Amino acid sequence: METIARLFRDNIRQYGMVLALLLIGGFFQIMTGGILLNPLNVTNLVLQNSYILILAIGMLLVIVAFQIDLSVGSIAAFIGALSGVMMVTLALPFWLSMIVILIFGAILGSWQAYWIAYVRIPAFIVTLAGQLLFRGLTYVTLQGQSIGPFPAEFQLISSGFLPDFFGGQGIHITTVLLGIVASIAIIWSEFSKRAALKKYGFERLSMTLTILKLIVLVGSLNAFTLVLAAYKGIPNVLILLTALILVYTFIANKTIAGRHIYALGGNEKAAGLSGVKTKKVLFWVFVNMGVLSALSGMVFAARLNAATPKAGVGFELDAIAACFIGGASVSGGIGTIFGAMVGAMVMGVLNNGMSLMGVGIDWQQAIKGLVLLFAVAFDVFSKSKG
């Protein structure tokens, strides 16, 4: 029991927010008469929050490095404007435009990274300047007008679905099978990790708790895929998100680069003395943020099917809130990709649920602000007790 209590205490933010997400979802499911978990609405939840989830992945690494980026919404808007010019005005091939745009996102990230990492101007100031600069460039590029529609192939990023290779009638069989395959992968991964811990004599969950954990994970995953299968199946953007989550989770947990980011955020001086090239690590964290901001901007433009001057407004606040709600520490060095995703979905379900209930945008903003405040206060309180 002591082991279980310590495990829960050490992971209270992560487990707590998963529980909160389930409770919030259950509450709105009851209050909306079952509309929240309707297959169409669940699909819309994924589509509506996809660009924030992409930003939250990059923002998590920025926050872990004990930095902040206020420019991501403006970069996303500027990238959307460039997408419109390249694909609509200049009629360039969508695939070529996407490659150029991602490279341009890296250049924008490098511009800010240089001032932060090497000139040592605080990230808050640099990215605030970037927020104003890129928003202004968006207006200049679009001349106050929207550009659209985008090519149909580009729209598929955000509006397309994985085809059903088995021709299911009324249910998307491919989606169901993918859920089963993913479940098998999760079970295999969990038992492999358990065997490794046992081999090296590390502490691990009891078999009973391991099985209970797997029942919850696999059950939730298959319930989710069944709901998606009842509509059109897996959206293309969800495949993109899954790939990003897996890649960045691997980078954060299993690579030297990931360990260096956490070391930098935990104590920059100690990391430098340990041989970590702190300036280089910080530089690439912001370059990565620029690339993911560009990707987010393209996904948003594809969903809207237009490049608009007002795109990306508030994206940075949602991404930052998702990370802190999901367990990232305000003092750096702590946070997980999974936690950021949970935090983003908490915000997404709150937005969607309140909208379905007819709650005004003013109260929605107030409630989201309180959720963020309490999440950060909990982090500070936990540290003071530790």
SULDAFEN-V51517 format. One record per residue. N is the residue number from 1. D_LAST is the distance of its C-alpha to the last C-alpha in Angstrom with 1 decimal. Layout:
n = <N/N>
d_last = <D_LAST/D_LAST>
//
This chain:
n = <1/2/3/4/5/6/7/8/9/10/11/12/13/14/15/16/17/18/19/20/21/22/23/24/25/26/27/28/29/30/31/32/33/34/35/36/37/38/39/40/41/42/43/44/45/46/47/48/49/50/51/52/53/54/55/56/57/58/59/60/61/62/63/64/65/66/67/68/69/70/71/72/73/74/75/76/77/78/79/80/81/82/83/84/85/86/87/88/89/90/91/92/93/94/95/96/97/98/99/100/101/102/103/104/105/106/107/108/109/110/111/112/113/114/115/116/117/118/119/120/121/122/123/124/125/126/127/128/129/130/131/132/133/134/135/136/137/138/139/140/141/142/143/144/145/146/147/148/149/150/151/152/153/154/155/156/157/158/159/160/161/162/163/164/165/166/167/168/169/170/171/172/173/174/175/176/177/178/179/180/181/182/183/184/185/186/187/188/189/190/191/192/193/194/195/196/197/198/199/200/201/202/203/204/205/206/207/208/209/210/211/212/213/214/215/216/217/218/219/220/221/222/223/224/225/226/227/228/229/230/231/232/233/234/235/236/237/238/239/240/241/242/243/244/245/246/247/248/249/250/251/252/253/254/255/256/257/258/259/260/261/262/263/264/265/266/267/268/269/270/271/272/273/274/275/276/277/278/279/280/281/282/283/284/285/286/287/288/289/290/291/292/293/294/295/296/297/298/299/300/301/302/303/304/305/306/307/308/309/310/311/312/313/314/315/316/317/318/319/320/321/322/323/324/325/326/327/328/329/330/331/332/333/334/335/336/337/338/339/340/341/342/343/344/345/346/347/348/349/350/351/352/353/354/355/356/357/358/359/360/361/362/363/364/365/366/367/368/369/370/371/372/373/374/375/376/377/378/379/380/381/382/383/384/385/386>
d_last = <19.9/16.8/17.1/17.6/14.6/12.3/14.3/14.0/10.2/10.1/12.9/12.6/13.6/16.5/17.7/17.2/19.4/22.0/22.2/22.5/25.3/27.1/27.0/28.1/30.8/32.0/32.2/34.3/36.4/37.4/37.9/40.0/42.1/41.1/41.6/38.0/38.3/41.9/42.7/43.9/40.9/38.4/40.4/40.3/36.6/36.3/39.0/37.7/34.1/35.1/35.2/31.8/30.4/32.1/30.6/27.1/27.3/28.2/25.9/22.8/23.8/24.4/21.0/19.3/21.5/20.0/23.3/25.0/28.5/30.5/33.8/33.5/35.4/38.2/38.5/38.8/41.5/43.3/43.3/44.7/47.4/48.2/48.4/50.9/53.0/53.1/53.6/55.6/57.4/58.0/58.2/56.4/55.4/52.0/50.7/51.7/50.2/46.8/46.8/47.7/45.2/42.3/43.5/43.7/40.1/39.1/41.3/39.6/36.2/37.6/38.9/35.6/33.8/36.3/35.5/31.7/31.6/34.6/35.5/31.9/32.3/29.0/28.7/28.6/32.0/33.6/32.7/33.6/36.9/37.2/36.6/39.6/41.7/41.5/42.0/45.1/46.3/46.0/48.3/50.7/50.8/51.5/53.5/52.0/53.3/51.8/53.0/53.6/54.1/52.6/54.2/53.8/52.2/49.4/48.8/48.1/44.8/43.5/46.1/47.3/46.5/46.6/50.2/50.8/52.5/53.6/55.2/53.4/55.0/52.6/49.5/48.3/48.6/47.1/43.9/43.7/44.4/41.7/39.2/40.4/40.2/36.7/35.7/37.3/35.4/32.0/33.0/34.2/31.1/28.8/31.0/31.4/27.7/27.5/30.4/28.9/25.7/28.0/30.2/27.6/26.0/22.6/20.8/22.1/22.6/25.4/28.7/28.7/25.4/26.7/29.9/28.3/26.2/29.4/31.4/29.1/29.1/32.8/33.8/32.2/33.7/37.1/37.1/36.3/39.1/41.5/41.0/41.7/44.6/46.2/46.6/47.4/44.9/42.3/42.4/42.9/39.9/37.6/39.0/38.1/34.6/34.1/35.4/33.0/30.0/31.0/31.9/28.8/26.5/28.4/28.2/24.5/23.7/26.8/28.2/27.9/28.1/25.1/23.0/24.2/23.1/19.5/19.8/21.5/18.8/16.0/18.0/21.7/22.9/21.4/22.8/26.1/26.3/25.7/28.7/27.4/30.0/27.7/30.5/32.1/28.9/28.3/32.0/32.1/29.1/31.1/34.3/32.8/31.7/35.3/36.7/34.5/35.4/39.0/38.7/37.1/39.9/42.5/41.0/41.1/44.6/45.8/44.5/46.0/49.1/49.4/48.0/47.3/46.3/43.6/41.8/38.1/37.4/33.7/32.9/30.3/28.5/28.5/27.3/24.4/23.4/23.7/21.2/18.5/19.2/19.1/15.5/16.1/13.7/15.3/14.3/16.1/15.8/14.4/16.8/19.7/23.3/23.2/20.4/22.5/25.6/24.0/22.9/26.5/28.0/26.1/27.7/31.0/31.2/30.4/33.2/35.6/35.1/35.4/38.5/40.1/39.6/41.3/38.3/39.3/37.7/36.6/34.5/33.2/31.9/30.3/28.6/27.3/26.0/24.1/22.6/21.3/20.0/18.0/16.6/15.4/14.1/12.1/10.6/9.9/8.6/6.1/4.9/5.5/3.8/0.0>
//
